[in-house]
Amino acid sequence: MGARQIGKTTLAQQIATEFPQSIYLDLETHQARAKLEQADVFFQANRHRLIVLDEIQNAPELFSTMRGEIDADRRNGRFLILGSASFKLLQQSQSLAGRLALVDMAPLLLSEVHQEFADIQTLWLRGGFPNSYTAAGDEASWLWRDAFVRHFLHTDLPGLGINVEPELMRRFWRMVAHLHGQLFNASSIATSLGVSAPTTTRYLDHLVQSLMLRRLEPFHANLGKRLVKSPKIYVRDSGLLHYLMGIRDTHDMMGHPITGASWEGFCIEQICNHLPVGASVSFYRTAAGAELDVVVETGSQTIGFEIKFSSAPKVSKGFWQACEDIGVDKAYVVAPVKEGWTMANHVEVISPLAIPAYLSRSINGPSATRKD
């Protein structure tokens, strides 16, 4: 599962080359859907081959047929299924419970590109969609994102059964971009849009479920504190955030009021996409001012992350209070630095490049940390 244009098909086709006589079917085409008019017969006749089904949300009725076919021949790796919207895929895949593994595929991460500071800036500015990141220049990247947003609003959302006037959804998306990293207030946005609060909440659900926005829920525990209860909202891809904000190049980005919040969201994506299986993620904030940008709970440990856009980061009293309130086992301050250092006992300053290794170290111990 993953957003449009992030490389799902490229990866699936690469995997398919390792399976002799694999079959690739793009379910957006009439030809592919015609081959599956009698899907049970087709699947049975091709039991010896890997079947790749791309854009499964266009033919959700196939899940019930696949269930019977899988039960008739229980072997791993018979189907490779791709979908561009989490809610559409998950709703229909319930009939395959216990018969499939779900893999979330994000846009390009720092761990997947050249690990130099210049590349951090490029990935941060342009975002992780491969065609945007690898564009010949910043202007070409901007034009690609412009076309992507237009197609998403006018074609992809209607194709998912979401009937929203495209220009109204664009306005909502831009409003949310201006609130990137802040608490979501449906009533305030509704007033600006001229719609009801439930409608703005529904619009938010559409963009979260189509993998364009991240809704970060607040940390909940019985700590005897007055905790914030509203979620924070982030545009998941930093390149799309910058497009919505009119930020075309690094010069625009460094002088923009949203720079700090943009960096925060960029680093949060690196954290969320390297979480161990079963871990939960949230943020912590109290009415008294204690705050931690990210709280990762693994079941055995609680890890805190504070994100700063500064080469000499400093944390507030609220950070230390939050660490004490939650009882974190380890805390990290993520900043644009080349080398990290120890700030205090159990608190380290690290580069976003080090997030995967430090998550692994915190969970599995020093021996699990990679040296590459």
Residue pairs with C-beta under 8 A, 6 or more apart in sequence:
1 82
1 83
1 84
1 85
1 86
1 89
1 102
1 103
1 104
1 105
1 211
2 8
2 84
2 104
2 105
2 106
2 211
3 84
3 107
3 129
3 210
3 211
3 212
3 236
3 237
4 84
4 148
4 152
4 156
5 129
5 130
5 131
5 148
6 105
6 106
6 107
6 108
6 128
6 129
6 130
7 105
7 108
7 130
8 54
8 82
8 84
8 105
9 26
9 54
9 82
10 130
11 105
12 24
12 52
12 54
12 80
12 82
13 24
13 52
15 80
16 22
16 24
16 50
16 52
16 80
19 49
19 50
19 77
20 49
21 48
21 49
22 49
22 50
22 51
22 52
23 46
23 49
23 50
23 51
23 52
24 52
24 54
25 32
25 35
25 36
25 51
25 52
25 53
25 54
26 32
26 54
26 55
27 33
27 36
27 53
27 54
27 55
27 56
27 58
27 59
28 54
28 55
28 58
33 58
33 59
35 42
36 42
36 59
36 62
39 62
39 65
39 66
40 65
40 68
40 69
43 51
43 65
43 66
43 69
44 69
44 72
47 69
47 73
47 78
50 77
50 78
50 79
50 80
51 78
51 79
51 80
52 79
52 80
52 81
52 82
53 59
53 62
53 79
53 80
53 81
53 82
54 82
55 82
55 83
55 84
56 62
56 63
56 81
56 82
56 83
56 89
56 92
57 83
57 84
57 85
57 88
57 89
57 92
57 159
57 160
58 159
60 88
60 91
60 92
63 92
63 93
63 95
63 96
64 95
66 79
66 96
67 95
67 96
67 99
69 78
70 78
70 79
70 96
70 99
71 99
79 100
81 89
81 100
83 89
84 156
84 160
84 210
84 211
85 160
85 209
85 210
85 211
86 104
86 209
86 210
86 211
87 209
87 210
88 160
88 161
88 209
90 102
93 100
93 102
104 273
106 128
106 236
106 269
106 273
107 127
107 128
107 129
107 130
107 236
107 237
108 123
108 128
108 129
108 130
108 133
109 128
109 269
109 270
109 273
109 274
110 119
110 120
110 123
110 270
110 352
110 353
110 355
111 270
111 274
111 353
111 356
113 119
113 123
113 133
115 353
117 336
117 338
120 336
120 352
120 353
121 250
122 133
123 133
123 238
124 238
124 253
124 262
124 263
124 266
125 138
125 141
125 238
125 239
125 242
125 247
125 249
125 250
125 253
126 132
126 133
126 135
126 138
126 141
126 145
126 239
126 242
127 133
127 145
127 237
127 238
127 239
127 240
127 241
127 242
128 237
128 238
128 239
128 269
129 144
129 145
129 148
129 237
129 239
129 240
131 144
132 141
132 144
132 145
132 148
132 239
133 141
133 239
135 141
135 144
138 248
138 249
138 250
139 248
141 239
142 243
142 248
145 239
145 240
145 243
146 243
148 240
149 170
149 173
149 240
149 243
149 244
152 210
152 212
153 166
153 169
153 170
154 166
156 210
157 164
157 166
157 169
157 206
157 210
160 210
162 206
162 210
164 203
164 206
168 193
168 195
169 203
169 206
169 207
171 193
172 189
172 193
172 200
172 203
172 207
173 207
173 212
173 244
174 244
174 245
175 189
175 192
175 193
176 184
176 189
176 204
176 207
176 213
176 233
176 235
177 235
177 241
177 244
177 245
178 245
178 258
179 185
179 189
179 233
180 233
180 234
180 235
180 241
180 258
180 261
180 262
180 265
181 232
181 233
181 234
181 261
181 264
181 265
182 232
182 233
182 261
183 228
183 230
183 231
183 232
183 233
184 204
184 215
184 230
184 231
184 232
184 233
185 230
186 197
186 198
186 200
186 201
186 204
187 197
189 200
190 196
190 197
190 199
190 200
193 199
193 200
204 213
204 215
204 233
207 213
208 214
208 215
211 236
212 235
212 236
212 237
212 240
213 233
213 234
213 235
213 236
214 233
214 234
214 235
214 236
214 265
214 268
214 269
214 272
215 231
215 232
215 233
216 231
216 232
216 233
216 234
216 268
216 281
216 282
216 283
216 294
217 231
217 282
217 283
218 227
218 228
218 229
218 230
218 231
218 232
218 282
218 283
218 284
218 285
219 227
219 282
219 283
219 284
219 292
219 295
219 326
220 227
220 282
221 227
221 326
223 325
223 326
225 286
225 287
225 288
225 290
225 325
226 286
226 287
226 288
227 284
227 285
227 286
227 287
228 285
228 286
228 287
232 283
234 264
234 265
234 268
234 269
235 241
235 244
235 265
236 265
236 269
237 269
238 262
238 265
238 266
238 269
241 258
241 262
241 265
242 248
242 253
242 262
245 256
245 258
246 252
247 253
247 256
247 258
253 259
253 262
256 262
259 309
260 309
263 307
263 309
263 336
264 293
264 307
264 309
266 352
267 305
267 307
267 334
267 352
267 355
268 293
268 294
268 307
270 352
270 355
270 356
271 281
271 294
271 296
271 305
271 334
271 355
271 359
272 281
274 355
274 356
274 359
275 281
275 296
275 359
276 298
276 359
276 363
278 298
278 299
279 296
279 297
279 298
279 299
280 296
280 297
281 294
281 295
281 296
281 297
282 294
282 295
282 297
283 291
283 292
283 293
283 294
283 295
284 290
284 291
284 292
284 295
284 304
284 322
284 325
284 326
285 291
285 292
285 322
286 321
286 322
286 325
288 321
289 317
289 318
289 321
290 318
290 319
290 321
290 322
290 325
291 316
291 318
291 319
291 322
292 304
292 305
292 306
292 319
292 322
292 323
292 326
292 328
292 331
293 305
293 306
293 307
294 304
294 305
294 306
294 307
295 302
295 303
295 304
295 305
295 326
295 328
296 302
296 303
296 304
296 305
296 359
297 303
298 363
300 363
301 329
301 330
301 362
301 363
302 326
302 327
302 328
302 329
303 328
303 329
303 330
303 331
303 332
303 359
303 362
303 363
304 322
304 323
304 326
304 328
304 330
304 331
304 332
305 331
305 332
305 333
305 334
306 315
306 319
306 331
306 332
306 333
306 334
307 333
307 334
307 335
308 314
308 315
308 333
308 334
308 335
309 335
309 336
310 335
310 336
311 335
311 336
311 337
313 333
313 335
313 337
313 349
315 333
315 343
319 331
323 331
323 347
328 346
329 346
329 362
330 346
330 347
330 348
330 362
331 346
331 347
331 348
332 347
332 348
332 349
332 350
332 355
332 358
333 343
333 347
333 348
333 349
333 350
334 350
334 351
334 352
334 355
335 349
335 350
335 351
336 351
336 352
337 349
337 350
337 351
338 351
339 351
340 348
340 349
340 350
340 351
340 354
341 348
341 349
342 348
342 349
343 349
348 358
350 358
356 370
357 369
357 370
358 369
360 368
360 369
360 370
361 368
361 369
